[in-house]
């Protein structure tokens, strides 16, 4: 998991996890990863996005499957009533 600058340049990853799963053909499994603001906040500028890259391999063939997801976070609007 790392930041991607608004220019498209990727920053160094700030978090890496490795999960090993063996799944029968046609099966699915969900792996959840929670990332708190305190962990990603220092790495993001106003126009940046988070980039998550996931990869898997088929043991029998060595075929690799990879997926990349970019998430652009928006700062919520703040309304003050005095």
C-alpha positions in Angstrom: 0.0 0.0 0.0 1.4 3.3 -1.0 0.6 6.8 -2.2 0.4 7.9 -5.8 1.0 11.6 -6.5 -1.4 13.6 -8.6 1.3 13.4 -11.4 1.0 9.6 -11.4 4.3 9.0 -9.8 4.2 6.3 -7.0 5.8 7.0 -3.7 7.5 4.3 -1.7 5.1 1.8 -0.1 4.3 2.4 3.5 2.7 -0.9 4.3 3.1 -4.4 3.0 1.3 -7.6 4.0 1.5 -11.1 2.8 -1.4 -13.6 3.1 -1.1 -17.1 1.8 -4.3 -18.9 0.8 -5.0 -22.1 -1.1 -8.4 -22.0 -2.8 -10.1 -24.8 -4.8 -11.1 -23.9 -8.4 -14.0 -21.5 -8.6 -13.9 -20.5 -4.9 -13.5 -16.9 -3.5 -12.2 -15.5 -0.3 -12.2 -12.0 1.1 -9.1 -10.6 2.9 -9.8 -7.4 4.8 -7.1 -4.8 5.5 -7.9 -1.8 7.7 -5.8 1.3 7.3 -6.2 4.1 9.9 -5.7 7.8 9.0 -2.7 7.9 11.3 -0.9 5.4 9.1 -1.7 6.8 5.6 -2.2 10.5 6.4 1.4 11.5 6.6 2.0 10.0 3.1 -0.8 11.8 1.2 -1.0 15.3 -0.2 -4.2 17.0 -1.2 -4.4 15.6 -4.7 -2.9 12.2 -4.0 -4.5 8.7 -4.0 -3.8 5.4 -2.2 -2.6 2.5 -4.4 -3.3 -1.1 -3.4 -1.6 -3.8 -5.4 -2.6 -7.4 -5.0 -1.0 -10.4 -6.6 -1.6 -14.2 -6.6 -0.1 -17.2 -8.3 -1.4 -20.6 -9.5 1.0 -23.1 -7.9 0.6 -25.8 -10.7 1.4 -23.4 -13.6 3.2 -20.5 -12.0 0.8 -18.1 -13.7 0.6 -14.8 -11.8 -2.5 -12.6 -11.5 -2.2 -9.0 -10.4 -4.7 -6.3 -9.7 -4.2 -2.6 -8.8 -6.7 -0.4 -7.1 -6.4 3.4 -6.7 -8.6 5.1 -4.2 -8.8 8.9 -4.2 -9.9 10.2 -0.8 -11.9 13.4 -0.4 -11.6 15.7 2.6 -15.1 16.1 4.0 -16.6 19.6 4.0 -16.6 21.3 7.4 -19.5 23.6 8.3 -19.3 25.7 11.4 -22.3 27.4 13.0 -21.4 30.1 15.5 
